[in-house]
Every structure is written in C-alpha cells, then in structure tokens.
Amino acid sequence: MGRSMIEAVGLTKRYGDKTAVYNLSFQVRPGAVTGFLGPNGSGKSTTMRMILGLDNPTAGHVTIGGYPYRRLPNAARQVGALLDAKAVHGGRSARNHLLSLAQLSGIPARRVDEVLGVVGLHEVAGRRSKGFSLGMGQRLGIAAALLGDPQVLLFDEPVNGLDPEGILWVRTLMKSLAAEGRTVFVSSHLMSEMALTADHLIVIGRGQLLSDMSVKDFISANSADFARVRTPDTEPQQREKLSAALSEAGGQVLPEQDGALRVMGLPLPRVSDIAHDTGVRLWELSPHQASLEEAYMRMTQGAVDYRSTDDQKAGLQQPLPPGVQPPVPVPGQGQPGWYAPPPPQQGGPQFAAASGAPQAPTGPYGAPGAPGAAPGAPMANPYAQPVPQPPAAAQPARGTAPAAPSAAPPAAPPSPPSPSSSDVTKPEDAR
C-alpha cells in the first residue's frame, strides 16, 4: 500500500527572497484521485517539480514509496508525469518522440503503439508534433506519462485545451487508473471537473497548506447549507409571519432578491413543520448545498495574489463641462449599413453670431478651406488650372512690410461666373 505513496514533510522552497512553498506536509495515497488545488502562484507546479526531483527543496523532503525520486531504480517505470505538454521536439513525430523516451527507459517499442491508441493519437502518430493543436499536445503528454505503466502518476492541468469529449476521456482515465490501485495526483483550475474527478483534495495558498480532506468534507467545512423558502407573492403578510416564526425557532433568515427567504440553521423538515404549524402556504421549499467552486472560493479568498479591479470606464473619460448634456446616441449607429454622417460645418453662421469670432474658411464636409480664402468661401478645386501670378513689379519688394489694412470693410467680392459642366469637379471624380 505504501510502495507508491507520495509523502511530503516540511517541504520549503525559496527563490532568492521569495518563498514559493513553506513547510508543506501532506500524503497522496494510492487507490484515489487526489486533486491539487490553489490559486495561480500558490506553489503547485513548484511542489510537483520537487516531487520529481527537478527542483531541490530548501528545507524538508518529499519521497515516493519511501525514496526520493532520484534514488528510485528506473524511475520512469514507476512514476509518470505531465508537467509541460510543450516539452517536445517539434520536428519529431508523435511515435518517434515516444520511441526515444521508451529507449531511454528500456521500455519495449510495442508499448508506444499501445499508449498512442489509449490517447487516441494512433492516426496521427507519423505527424510532426509541432503541427499539433493544444489538445493533441496534451494527449501526447499523457501518453508519455503512461508509457512505463507506472504506479504513480502526476498531471499538471491535464485537461487544458481539450474539448468536452477529451475532458470526459481524461476524467474516465483518471478514475480507472486510481481504481487499479495507482496513485493519481492531479492539479487543475476547473472546479467543476475536480468535483467530478477527485476523491480527495489538497489545497494550498501562498505556498502553505490550507486543506487536506475529502471533497465531501471540504465542501461541508467551507460552505453553509441553507433552505430556500418561498411563500405566495400575493400575500406578503404570510412571508413576514413565517420569517418571524423561523427566527423564533433559532433559524437565521435572510431575504433573497426575488422575494424568497434563505433559512440557515434549521433542517428542511423542521422548516416544513414550522410553516405548517403557523398556517403558511409554501410555493417552494428546496435545499441548497454549495458547489466545490463556492467552497474553494471561500477557502482561498485570502490567498489570492492577483486580483482584478472593477473596470471604471468613467475614469477614462473627461468630465463634461457644467451645463453640457451627454451626447445622444445616433439612431441606427452600429447597425449594418450605417455610415457616419459628415461632421457639421465648423464655425457656421450661428456659431459666428454667438461668439463674435471671425468665421473660419471651410470646404465641403467641414474640411478647412484654402489659406487666405474669404470666410464662407468654398474650398479651392485642387485639380483646377493654376491662377496666373501678377507681374513681379506689382508684388511688394522682399523684406518690406505689407500695407496696413484699410479701416473700411472690404467690398463684397464680385459674383463669379457660372462654371460650365466641364469645369466642375465632383467629389466622386476626385477619388
């Protein structure tokens, strides 16, 4: 029984001034699937690396069947592990990768085809592993762990990248391996999957042991079961009457958002009897037991290193000036076939009248007009022929100051002659 047990005693690992694992002691026994849980950065992968002799502990020790991994005779035949599914030479085929591992450990070549069939990769055994998907890589890593038919198996996130069919297959595989009397130690972040797969749980947080018990006991110890009670919505006085009677009987009654009552501290039959004695009709009376996820979140809420914050989008926006209303959404915006309308004319007559500022020359669609153009004048045609310049004598000498503007307002420019159709350049022609 103890030949394949994993035992850690006072296991500690430090990297510089960071303590990844501290004084960790636990046992992983054969014949059961033991789940290894903890938040990111809690030390799960470091612990598994120390079990396999890949990292030396700073203090304490860990053994498999009473021996450190490095002292196990032909360890690959006794211990199989999947820590990193990407630790494969991408140029090798799946079969050649497993063949090389088999030859290093004295495992017969026929075993390679056996495990390829077990994990469902026999049809792609000749393909290079660099073309494998994430799920196929996980299957190849599991095949490598099973290669030596070991009594002890360690899996770090074995269902990562697998589809639902693959996850079910891994769950069935884990249970069947444990039923054969093997030691199965598996870490995962999928609480729903652990609830269906694991028999026992070891939970760590910030490198320290938080819990070591069965799944059933873990849920019971880290959650509060309650009864959900609902009375007729049309008779609120009955709800108040029942709430008072349950509180008087020693129950803790809390209102739910939908009008039901959450009753803790009283068993379900007792709640039913109290309702009957007080003459209150019930529309609902149901038990509620926390899931593994709820119990896990309650257990580890103080050991999480990385927490997200609420996305305060308002903090990214500039506050509106006093008296300015937020913009009204444009009808149809975001729908197929919707296009943004052209921007309003900047510095239009209403704006100029309100501000008293000179109107900026603009062109079609609110684009700036030509420099020096009269206010409100259309944008110059970029494809028109250049206007001949006046003789040099008419231009002011270089370096002389321009003439002072006249105090009188300029005369209105003469109306330009109507251009012929050949002189007009349409917007679509200028594209």
Backbone torsions as a table, in degrees:
resi	resn	phi	psi	omega
1	MET	NA	-41.3	-176.9
2	GLY	-88.9	1.2	-177.1
3	ARG	-67.0	-25.7	-176.9
4	SER	-119.4	20.3	179.9
5	MET	-82.5	139.5	174.1
6	ILE	-95.8	130.9	-179.3
7	GLU	-135.2	124.0	176.1
8	ALA	-111.6	135.5	-178.5
9	VAL	-130.5	114.3	176.3
10	GLY	56.2	35.0	-173.6
11	LEU	-68.8	125.4	-179.7
12	THR	-137.2	138.4	177.6
13	LYS	-140.5	124.5	178.2
14	ARG	-118.9	141.3	171.9
15	TYR	-118.5	98.5	-176.0
16	GLY	65.3	-124.6	-179.8
17	ASP	-93.3	5.4	179.1
18	LYS	-103.0	128.1	176.9
19	THR	-98.0	109.6	-178.5
20	ALA	-82.1	-38.2	179.6
21	VAL	-136.0	136.8	-176.6
22	TYR	-134.9	118.0	170.2
23	ASN	49.2	51.4	-174.9
24	LEU	-94.4	123.9	179.2
25	SER	-131.9	130.0	178.1
26	PHE	-165.1	169.6	175.1
27	GLN	-131.0	139.8	174.6
28	VAL	-116.1	112.6	-172.1
29	ARG	-96.7	156.2	177.6
30	PRO	-71.3	162.7	173.9
31	GLY	82.6	7.3	-180.0
32	ALA	-148.3	152.6	172.7
33	VAL	-88.6	117.4	179.7
34	THR	-102.4	117.6	177.9
35	GLY	-84.1	140.1	-179.4
36	PHE	-116.1	107.1	-172.0
37	LEU	-117.7	155.0	176.5
38	GLY	165.9	154.5	178.6
39	PRO	-64.0	168.0	174.2
40	ASN	-58.0	136.2	179.5
41	GLY	80.4	10.6	-177.4
42	SER	-83.1	-11.6	177.4
43	GLY	107.4	12.6	-178.5
44	LYS	-64.4	-52.0	-178.3
45	SER	-64.4	-38.0	177.8
46	THR	-62.2	-40.8	178.7
47	THR	-63.5	-43.7	179.6
48	MET	-65.0	-36.8	178.0
49	ARG	-65.8	-35.5	177.4
50	MET	-71.4	-34.6	176.2
51	ILE	-60.8	-38.4	-176.5
52	LEU	-91.0	7.9	177.1
53	GLY	73.6	12.8	178.8
54	LEU	-80.8	-25.5	174.3
55	ASP	-126.5	140.4	176.8
56	ASN	-89.6	129.6	178.4
57	PRO	-67.6	145.7	174.5
58	THR	-70.1	-35.0	177.3
59	ALA	-150.8	160.6	-179.5
60	GLY	78.0	-174.8	179.9
61	HIS	-154.4	162.9	178.1
62	VAL	-139.5	135.5	-176.2
63	THR	-129.4	158.5	173.7
64	ILE	-123.3	113.7	-175.9
65	GLY	62.7	27.5	177.9
66	GLY	91.6	-2.8	-178.1
67	TYR	-124.8	144.5	169.2
68	PRO	-61.8	152.2	-176.1
69	TYR	-54.9	-40.7	-175.3
70	ARG	-68.9	-15.6	-179.8
71	ARG	-102.1	1.8	177.1
72	LEU	-73.0	130.1	176.1
73	PRO	-70.4	125.8	-177.8
74	ASN	48.7	64.0	-172.7
75	ALA	-59.4	-31.6	-177.9
76	ALA	-65.5	-22.4	177.1
77	ARG	-85.0	-12.3	-177.6
78	GLN	-109.4	-28.5	-176.5
79	VAL	-130.7	129.4	173.7
80	GLY	-118.2	144.1	-175.0
81	ALA	-147.5	146.6	169.8
82	LEU	-126.5	104.5	177.6
83	LEU	-108.0	-36.8	-177.7
84	ASP	-143.3	105.9	-177.6
85	ALA	-66.9	-16.5	-178.7
86	LYS	-86.8	-1.6	-178.2
87	ALA	-80.0	63.0	-177.5
88	VAL	-137.4	141.4	174.4
89	HIS	-71.8	114.4	-173.4
90	GLY	-62.8	-22.5	-179.5
91	GLY	-81.9	-10.4	-179.9
92	ARG	-91.0	149.2	173.2
93	SER	-75.5	165.4	179.3
94	ALA	-59.9	-41.7	-179.3
95	ARG	-66.2	-43.8	-178.4
96	ASN	-66.9	-34.5	176.6
97	HIS	-61.3	-46.6	179.9
98	LEU	-70.6	-33.6	177.8
99	LEU	-62.8	-41.1	179.6
100	SER	-64.0	-39.4	177.4
101	LEU	-67.3	-38.3	-179.6
102	ALA	-65.8	-41.8	-179.3
103	GLN	-66.6	-34.6	178.0
104	LEU	-66.0	-27.8	-174.5
105	SER	-109.1	6.0	179.3
106	GLY	70.1	30.9	-179.4
107	ILE	-94.8	133.8	-179.1
108	PRO	-59.3	146.7	-177.5
109	ALA	-64.9	-28.3	-179.5
110	ARG	-63.1	-24.3	179.9
111	ARG	-66.5	-27.2	179.7
112	VAL	-61.8	-47.8	179.9
113	ASP	-67.1	-31.0	178.2
114	GLU	-63.5	-48.7	-177.1
115	VAL	-73.0	-29.2	174.6
116	LEU	-62.3	-37.2	176.1
117	GLY	-70.3	-37.4	-179.6
118	VAL	-61.8	-42.2	-176.0
119	VAL	-91.6	-1.4	175.1
120	GLY	80.5	25.8	-180.0
121	LEU	-109.7	13.0	-175.0
122	HIS	-64.1	-29.1	-178.7
123	GLU	-77.6	-19.0	180.0
124	VAL	-117.0	23.2	-175.9
125	ALA	-63.4	-26.3	-178.5
126	GLY	-90.7	-2.0	-179.0
127	ARG	-84.4	148.3	177.0
128	ARG	-67.6	138.9	-173.8
129	SER	-70.2	-18.7	-179.3
130	LYS	-67.8	-16.6	176.7
131	GLY	-93.3	5.0	-177.8
132	PHE	-77.9	147.4	172.6
133	SER	-74.8	173.7	179.9
134	LEU	-61.2	-42.4	179.4
135	GLY	-66.5	-39.5	178.0
136	MET	-66.0	-36.9	176.3
137	GLY	-63.3	-38.0	176.7
138	GLN	-63.5	-41.0	178.8
139	ARG	-64.0	-39.7	178.2
140	LEU	-65.5	-38.8	177.0
141	GLY	-65.1	-37.7	176.6
142	ILE	-66.8	-38.1	177.0
143	ALA	-60.9	-41.2	178.4
144	ALA	-63.8	-36.6	179.0
145	ALA	-68.0	-32.4	-178.6
146	LEU	-85.5	-6.0	-169.4
147	LEU	-56.4	-45.1	-176.5
148	GLY	-87.8	10.1	-176.5
149	ASP	49.7	54.7	-171.3
150	PRO	-79.4	161.8	176.3
151	GLN	-87.5	-19.8	-178.6
152	VAL	-121.5	130.1	-178.1
153	LEU	-131.1	132.1	177.0
154	LEU	-122.2	128.8	-179.3
155	PHE	-129.3	125.1	176.6
156	ASP	-105.7	109.3	-178.5
157	GLU	52.5	60.8	-175.1
158	PRO	-71.8	-19.5	-177.6
159	VAL	-97.0	7.5	-179.4
160	ASN	-63.2	120.8	177.5
161	GLY	88.3	-2.6	-179.0
162	LEU	-86.1	149.9	175.1
163	ASP	-80.5	172.8	-177.5
164	PRO	-54.6	-38.4	178.5
165	GLU	-64.7	-39.9	178.8
166	GLY	-67.5	-37.5	178.3
167	ILE	-64.6	-41.9	177.3
168	LEU	-63.0	-39.0	178.7
169	TRP	-63.6	-44.2	178.6
170	VAL	-63.2	-41.8	178.9
171	ARG	-59.0	-46.7	179.6
172	THR	-64.2	-40.3	179.1
173	LEU	-62.1	-46.7	-179.5
174	MET	-59.0	-45.8	-178.4
175	LYS	-65.6	-38.9	-179.7
176	SER	-69.2	-37.5	177.5
177	LEU	-64.0	-42.3	178.5
178	ALA	-67.2	-36.4	179.8
179	ALA	-65.2	-22.6	176.5
180	GLU	-81.6	0.9	178.7
181	GLY	92.7	12.9	179.7
182	ARG	-85.9	162.1	175.6
183	THR	-95.2	119.9	-176.3
184	VAL	-121.7	117.4	-178.0
185	PHE	-120.5	114.5	-171.4
186	VAL	-134.0	131.6	175.1
187	SER	-102.7	147.9	179.5
188	SER	-163.4	155.4	173.8
189	HIS	-102.0	-4.2	-178.8
190	LEU	-88.3	98.1	-176.1
191	MET	-64.3	-39.5	-179.9
192	SER	-62.0	-35.1	179.1
193	GLU	-73.5	-39.6	178.1
194	MET	-63.7	-35.3	179.6
195	ALA	-63.8	-29.9	-179.3
196	LEU	-90.5	-20.5	-172.3
197	THR	-105.0	-45.7	-169.9
198	ALA	-82.5	146.8	172.2
199	ASP	-99.1	-31.8	-175.9
200	HIS	-132.9	152.6	-178.2
201	LEU	-127.9	137.6	167.1
202	ILE	-120.4	117.8	-175.4
203	VAL	-115.2	129.1	177.0
204	ILE	-124.4	156.4	176.9
205	GLY	-147.6	127.5	-177.2
206	ARG	51.8	40.7	173.6
207	GLY	80.5	2.4	-177.5
208	GLN	-120.2	152.0	-178.3
209	LEU	-71.1	129.0	177.0
210	LEU	-106.1	-34.8	-176.2
211	SER	-158.0	145.8	177.4
212	ASP	-147.2	90.3	-175.6
213	MET	-162.4	174.9	179.2
214	SER	-69.2	161.5	-179.7
215	VAL	-60.8	-43.6	-179.0
216	LYS	-62.1	-46.0	180.0
217	ASP	-67.2	-34.8	180.0
218	PHE	-63.8	-45.3	179.9
219	ILE	-64.7	-42.2	-178.7
220	SER	-65.5	-37.4	-176.2
221	ALA	-77.2	-22.2	-173.5
222	ASN	-118.3	24.4	176.8
223	SER	-153.8	159.5	179.1
224	ALA	-114.4	115.1	177.1
225	ASP	-72.1	150.6	179.2
226	PHE	-149.6	164.9	175.8
227	ALA	-107.2	138.5	177.3
228	ARG	-101.9	124.1	-174.7
229	VAL	-123.9	136.0	179.2
230	ARG	-134.9	129.8	177.2
231	THR	-105.7	168.3	-179.8
232	PRO	-56.3	130.7	-178.9
233	ASP	-65.5	-25.1	-176.9
234	THR	-80.8	-6.7	-178.0
235	GLU	-129.3	76.0	-177.0
236	PRO	-62.5	-24.6	-179.7
237	GLN	-65.8	-29.3	178.0
238	GLN	-68.6	-36.0	178.0
239	ARG	-62.5	-44.4	179.3
240	GLU	-66.4	-38.4	179.8
241	LYS	-63.4	-45.2	179.5
242	LEU	-67.0	-40.7	179.9
243	SER	-59.7	-41.4	179.2
244	ALA	-66.7	-40.6	-179.1
245	ALA	-67.1	-39.7	179.4
246	LEU	-67.3	-40.0	178.3
247	SER	-65.2	-38.8	179.8
248	GLU	-65.8	-30.5	179.4
249	ALA	-80.7	0.3	177.3
250	GLY	101.6	6.4	179.2
251	GLY	-87.5	156.0	174.7
252	GLN	-102.7	118.5	-172.9
253	VAL	-112.3	126.5	177.9
254	LEU	-126.6	138.1	179.0
255	PRO	-77.1	140.9	173.4
256	GLU	-92.8	162.8	-177.1
257	GLN	-65.3	-29.8	-176.9
258	ASP	-91.3	9.9	177.1
259	GLY	99.0	-8.2	178.0
260	ALA	-78.5	175.4	178.4
261	LEU	-117.7	139.2	173.0
262	ARG	-103.8	119.0	-174.9
263	VAL	-114.2	120.9	178.2
264	MET	-118.0	148.9	176.8
265	GLY	92.3	-0.4	178.2
266	LEU	-130.8	133.9	176.9
267	PRO	-68.3	159.5	-175.3
268	LEU	-58.7	-45.8	178.1
269	PRO	-60.2	-35.2	179.8
270	ARG	-65.8	-39.7	177.3
271	VAL	-61.7	-42.2	179.5
272	SER	-63.7	-42.4	179.9
273	ASP	-63.5	-41.8	-179.5
274	ILE	-64.2	-39.9	178.5
275	ALA	-64.5	-39.4	179.9
276	HIS	-67.6	-43.0	-178.5
277	ASP	-65.9	-31.7	-179.1
278	THR	-89.4	-1.1	177.6
279	GLY	72.1	31.2	-179.4
280	VAL	-102.8	127.0	175.9
281	ARG	-78.9	142.6	-179.2
282	LEU	-112.3	134.3	171.5
283	TRP	-93.0	-22.2	-179.7
284	GLU	-154.5	138.8	171.7
285	LEU	-148.2	102.3	-173.4
286	SER	-134.7	143.2	176.8
287	PRO	-81.8	153.6	176.5
288	HIS	-135.3	123.7	175.4
289	GLN	-117.6	135.8	-177.0
290	ALA	-64.8	149.5	174.4
291	SER	-81.8	169.1	176.7
292	LEU	-60.7	-36.4	179.9
293	GLU	-62.9	-43.8	178.8
294	GLU	-62.8	-44.1	179.8
295	ALA	-65.6	-40.1	179.8
296	TYR	-64.6	-43.4	-179.4
297	MET	-63.5	-38.2	178.8
298	ARG	-67.6	-39.1	-178.5
299	MET	-67.2	-41.9	-170.3
300	THR	-101.4	6.7	-174.8
301	GLN	-62.4	-24.5	178.3
302	GLY	-93.4	0.6	-176.0
303	ALA	-117.7	18.0	-179.7
304	VAL	-90.8	126.2	-178.1
305	ASP	-85.4	-31.3	-173.2
306	TYR	-119.1	111.2	-179.4
307	ARG	-118.5	141.5	175.5
308	SER	-87.0	158.0	176.3
309	THR	-110.8	160.8	176.3
310	ASP	-63.9	140.6	-179.5
311	ASP	-78.7	95.0	-179.2
312	GLN	-83.6	83.8	-177.3
313	LYS	-64.6	-28.9	-178.8
314	ALA	-63.2	-26.8	179.8
315	GLY	-71.9	-14.9	179.1
316	LEU	-91.3	-6.8	-175.8
317	GLN	-106.1	146.1	177.3
318	GLN	-73.6	137.0	178.7
319	PRO	-65.3	144.8	179.0
320	LEU	-73.2	145.1	175.8
321	PRO	-62.2	156.2	179.4
322	PRO	-58.0	133.5	176.6
323	GLY	86.1	-4.5	-178.7
324	VAL	-93.7	129.6	179.6
325	GLN	-85.0	148.3	176.8
326	PRO	-64.2	152.5	-177.5
327	PRO	-64.1	144.2	178.7
328	VAL	-86.8	131.9	179.2
329	PRO	-59.4	140.4	179.3
330	VAL	-77.3	127.3	179.8
331	PRO	-57.6	133.3	177.7
332	GLY	85.9	-5.6	-176.9
333	GLN	-64.9	135.6	-179.4
334	GLY	89.8	-8.9	179.6
335	GLN	-86.5	154.9	177.8
336	PRO	-58.5	137.5	178.3
337	GLY	86.1	1.8	-179.7
338	TRP	-90.6	134.7	177.7
339	TYR	-125.8	145.6	-179.6
340	ALA	-65.8	133.9	176.9
341	PRO	-70.8	160.7	177.4
342	PRO	-63.5	145.9	-179.4
343	PRO	-64.1	154.9	-179.5
344	PRO	-65.6	157.4	177.0
345	GLN	-64.3	120.4	-178.9
346	GLN	-74.9	134.1	178.3
347	GLY	67.2	41.6	-179.7
348	GLY	-69.0	179.8	-176.3
349	PRO	-59.2	-40.3	-177.9
350	GLN	-64.9	-40.7	-179.5
351	PHE	-65.4	-42.8	-178.3
352	ALA	-64.6	-38.9	-179.8
353	ALA	-67.7	-32.9	-177.4
354	ALA	-76.8	-36.1	-173.5
355	SER	-97.8	-22.7	-177.5
356	GLY	78.2	5.2	-179.5
357	ALA	-85.8	151.0	177.7
358	PRO	-63.6	145.5	-176.9
359	GLN	-78.6	131.3	179.7
360	ALA	-77.7	139.5	179.0
361	PRO	-67.1	133.0	179.5
362	THR	-130.1	157.7	176.9
363	GLY	-110.8	-167.4	179.1
364	PRO	-58.7	142.5	178.4
365	TYR	63.0	23.6	174.8
366	GLY	81.7	7.7	179.6
367	ALA	-74.1	152.5	-179.8
368	PRO	-61.7	143.5	177.8
369	GLY	-81.5	-176.3	-179.4
370	ALA	-69.2	145.4	179.1
371	PRO	-60.1	135.2	178.3
372	GLY	82.5	1.0	-179.5
373	ALA	-72.3	154.0	179.3
374	ALA	-67.8	150.8	178.6
375	PRO	-56.7	132.9	177.5
376	GLY	81.6	-5.9	-179.5
377	ALA	-71.1	145.3	-179.9
378	PRO	-69.0	158.7	-179.4
379	MET	-67.5	140.5	-179.4
380	ALA	-64.3	144.3	178.8
381	ASN	-72.7	116.3	-177.4
382	PRO	-68.9	-16.5	-178.4
383	TYR	-100.9	4.3	179.1
384	ALA	-74.6	160.1	178.2
385	GLN	-67.3	144.0	-179.9
386	PRO	-64.1	143.7	178.8
387	VAL	-79.1	131.8	179.7
388	PRO	-61.6	137.9	179.4
389	GLN	-82.1	148.5	177.2
390	PRO	-67.1	161.3	179.8
391	PRO	-57.8	158.0	-177.0
392	ALA	-62.4	-30.0	-178.1
393	ALA	-65.0	-28.2	-178.0
394	ALA	-79.9	-13.9	-179.2
395	GLN	-86.9	145.8	179.1
396	PRO	-65.6	147.0	179.5
397	ALA	-62.9	148.2	-179.2
398	ARG	-64.0	134.1	177.7
399	GLY	94.7	-11.7	179.8
400	THR	-86.7	150.0	-179.1
401	ALA	-75.1	145.3	177.9
402	PRO	-67.9	155.7	-178.6
403	ALA	-64.8	145.7	179.6
404	ALA	-67.7	141.6	-179.7
405	PRO	-68.1	148.1	179.5
406	SER	-73.3	147.8	180.0
407	ALA	-70.6	-28.3	-178.9
408	ALA	-74.0	146.1	178.7
409	PRO	-66.4	147.3	-179.2
410	PRO	-67.3	149.2	178.7
411	ALA	-70.1	151.9	179.6
412	ALA	-64.0	136.4	179.9
413	PRO	-66.0	145.9	178.9
414	PRO	-64.5	151.2	179.3
415	SER	-66.2	129.6	179.6
416	PRO	-70.9	150.6	178.0
417	PRO	-65.0	150.0	179.3
418	SER	-66.4	122.5	-179.2
419	PRO	-74.2	151.2	176.2
420	SER	-77.7	167.4	-177.0
421	SER	-63.7	-26.3	-179.6
422	SER	-74.8	-19.8	-177.7
423	ASP	-89.1	-13.6	-175.4
424	VAL	-86.1	130.8	176.6
425	THR	-107.7	115.8	179.9
426	LYS	-78.5	154.3	179.1
427	PRO	-56.2	-38.9	-177.9
428	GLU	-71.1	-22.6	177.1
429	ASP	-75.2	-23.3	-176.4
430	ALA	-87.1	2.0	-178.8
431	ARG	-75.3	NA	NA
